[in-house]
Amino acid sequence: MLEWHKGPDRNDELKEWLSKKTNRYEVTSDDLEANAQSSHGCCSICLAEYDPGNKILELPCGHRFHEECFRECFKVASGPSARKCPMCRTQVGPRNEEEDVPKDPRRNAQLM
């Protein structure tokens, strides 16, 4: 199970999101054989190949990492907007609706 720093309710929200939206499993020898020719055979954070018994976390985007590597990566994430898949930058965790609204309406006009 992933352990997180104690802190605001946002960490609880993230833990709940991860438990509902991600897949966790242990690597088997069969997994290694099936993924021998793909990028799924190694962790994209630490670049180490998976070994039988490693605990893997698979995000909704399909990218897989050692649970420990993922946890370490997210320790440095400063907030919900910084929580993104290290590979494809897809948002990870519950979205904060306030982040979706630009603080300055003029900024939105510049994007068009």
Contacts in CASP RR format, 6 or more apart in sequence:
PFRMAT RR
TARGET T0000
AUTHOR 0000-0000-0000
METHOD contacts of the structure
MODEL  1
MLEWHKGPDRNDELKEWLSKKTNRYEVTSDDLEANAQSSHGCCSICLAEY
DPGNKILELPCGHRFHEECFRECFKVASGPSARKCPMCRTQVGPRNEEED
VPKDPRRNAQLM
2 15 0 8 1.000
2 18 0 8 1.000
2 57 0 8 1.000
2 67 0 8 1.000
2 70 0 8 1.000
2 71 0 8 1.000
3 71 0 8 1.000
4 11 0 8 1.000
4 14 0 8 1.000
4 15 0 8 1.000
4 71 0 8 1.000
5 11 0 8 1.000
5 75 0 8 1.000
10 79 0 8 1.000
10 80 0 8 1.000
13 93 0 8 1.000
13 94 0 8 1.000
14 74 0 8 1.000
14 80 0 8 1.000
14 83 0 8 1.000
14 93 0 8 1.000
14 94 0 8 1.000
16 94 0 8 1.000
17 93 0 8 1.000
17 94 0 8 1.000
18 57 0 8 1.000
18 93 0 8 1.000
21 59 0 8 1.000
21 60 0 8 1.000
21 93 0 8 1.000
22 57 0 8 1.000
22 58 0 8 1.000
22 59 0 8 1.000
22 60 0 8 1.000
23 57 0 8 1.000
23 58 0 8 1.000
24 55 0 8 1.000
24 56 0 8 1.000
24 57 0 8 1.000
24 58 0 8 1.000
24 67 0 8 1.000
25 55 0 8 1.000
25 56 0 8 1.000
25 58 0 8 1.000
26 52 0 8 1.000
26 53 0 8 1.000
26 54 0 8 1.000
26 55 0 8 1.000
26 56 0 8 1.000
27 50 0 8 1.000
27 51 0 8 1.000
27 52 0 8 1.000
27 53 0 8 1.000
27 54 0 8 1.000
27 56 0 8 1.000
28 52 0 8 1.000
28 53 0 8 1.000
29 52 0 8 1.000
31 50 0 8 1.000
32 41 0 8 1.000
32 50 0 8 1.000
32 51 0 8 1.000
32 52 0 8 1.000
35 41 0 8 1.000
35 50 0 8 1.000
40 64 0 8 1.000
41 49 0 8 1.000
41 50 0 8 1.000
42 48 0 8 1.000
42 49 0 8 1.000
42 50 0 8 1.000
43 50 0 8 1.000
43 64 0 8 1.000
43 65 0 8 1.000
43 66 0 8 1.000
43 69 0 8 1.000
44 63 0 8 1.000
44 64 0 8 1.000
44 65 0 8 1.000
44 86 0 8 1.000
44 87 0 8 1.000
45 65 0 8 1.000
45 66 0 8 1.000
45 69 0 8 1.000
45 70 0 8 1.000
45 72 0 8 1.000
45 73 0 8 1.000
45 86 0 8 1.000
46 66 0 8 1.000
46 69 0 8 1.000
48 66 0 8 1.000
50 56 0 8 1.000
50 66 0 8 1.000
54 66 0 8 1.000
55 66 0 8 1.000
55 67 0 8 1.000
55 68 0 8 1.000
56 64 0 8 1.000
56 65 0 8 1.000
56 66 0 8 1.000
56 67 0 8 1.000
57 64 0 8 1.000
57 65 0 8 1.000
57 66 0 8 1.000
57 67 0 8 1.000
57 70 0 8 1.000
58 64 0 8 1.000
59 65 0 8 1.000
59 85 0 8 1.000
59 90 0 8 1.000
59 92 0 8 1.000
60 90 0 8 1.000
61 85 0 8 1.000
61 87 0 8 1.000
61 88 0 8 1.000
61 90 0 8 1.000
63 85 0 8 1.000
63 86 0 8 1.000
63 87 0 8 1.000
63 88 0 8 1.000
65 73 0 8 1.000
65 86 0 8 1.000
73 86 0 8 1.000
74 83 0 8 1.000
74 92 0 8 1.000
77 83 0 8 1.000
80 93 0 8 1.000
80 94 0 8 1.000
80 95 0 8 1.000
80 96 0 8 1.000
80 99 0 8 1.000
81 96 0 8 1.000
81 99 0 8 1.000
83 91 0 8 1.000
83 92 0 8 1.000
83 93 0 8 1.000
84 90 0 8 1.000
84 91 0 8 1.000
84 92 0 8 1.000
85 92 0 8 1.000
102 108 0 8 1.000
END
